[in-house]
């Protein structure tokens, strides 16, 4: 469930009591944070629990929260019930409050959580350094004390890409709606373009970007879910799906302004030349050639 849910929380403006005597912090690491539903749920839940801090989207996803210890526990319990490829608490702190001390007086972050873009890891590191939480931040990247490097597999997360073709859509409006739903559920970005190819009639190209697991799940569900209708109007599976290229691509491709502008300039219905250019931008000459060969243009 990506929606998040309201939970009972401890107010931050009350004085410390035996049941409310610790300020808590959590440094949470996830494989990625992309889906709008998760981003909305994180912000909403943190607001309900009066937790401040930051969360960075992209690969990897980082969530740093601060507030009542009880509310930090509630936050972690709630987000773990969402669908994640991988998520874990890498670091935590508990600060004991003196009797009568106000929790808000011990906060180091602002009381409201703030979303950071995928290229703002250094900004988050700087913020943590400024307020004395650099070591806690480093735990998210598995950098401990005097270690100079972190886990390269986690710092260099790549994006997986897929280019697939189908020959037609009998019910294009609902077909595309179902594919967009699958993309949302698997945390993938989906680009659909109509490109008529007279020689073999293959006309719809899909570009899918996400994690390796996410794109694999997307393709599996595309093949096993009733996404279209047959000539009699009955729901049916896609029998003519052809994956022409797939593999690792640069993570910058995900939100590249160049790709965004290219897609806008090409429009929803594109020429073979335009579609070849899109494939080349994402996966290089190899992907472009594979697409051209698949549609009979070579």
Secondary structure, 3 states (H helix, E strand, C coil): CCCCCCCCCCCCCCECECCECEEEEEEEEECCECCHHHHHHHHHHHHHCCCEEEEECECCEEEEEEEEHHHHHHHHHHHCCCCCCCEEEEEEEEEECCCCCEHHHHCCCCCCEEEECCCCHHHHHHHHHHCCCHHHHHHHCCCCCCCCCCCHHHHCCCEEEEEEEECCCCCHHHHHHHHHHHHHHCCCEEEEEECCCCCCCCCEEEEEEECHHHHHHHHHHHHHCCCEECCCCCEECCCCCEEEEEEEECHHHCCCHHHHHHHHHHCCECCHHHHHHHHHHHHHHHHHHHHHHHCCCC
